Amino acid sequence: MNSEKMLEIAVKAADSKRAEDIVALDVQSVSLLADYFVIMNAGSKRQVKAIVDEIEDQLNENGVFAKQIEGKAEGSWVLLDFTDIIVHVFDDETRSHYNLEKLWGDAPYVDLTDYIAED
């Protein structure tokens, strides 16, 4: 499966569990780690876990499995490494503290409007 389709599945799964402020950065030109970084947050650690579980379930159903998952037990910052995409799910406080978008500021944002439901 190509990285764009993986991105679509992950974003739709996160949106279905009410992830907040979902952004995707196209890091292909600035990093060898992955094609996309997906960053989002949730209002509670319980919601972080629900979002992480849904992303993992939806990608697994499509034959894509995480190479590594970090932080799931703590629930304040979970990193899911699917090789071509890396997903970061934060609680609100942790996201504002680390500000990954600024750290990867050279990477262009991906338009996700087709993947996120209108409220």
Secondary structure, DSSP 8 states (H G I E B T S, - for coil): --HHHHHHHHHHHHHHTT-EEEEEEE-TTT-SS-SEEEEEEESSHHHHHHHHHHHHHHHHHTT---SEEESTTT-SEEEEE-SSEEEEEEEHHHHHHH-HHHHTTTS-B---TTTS---
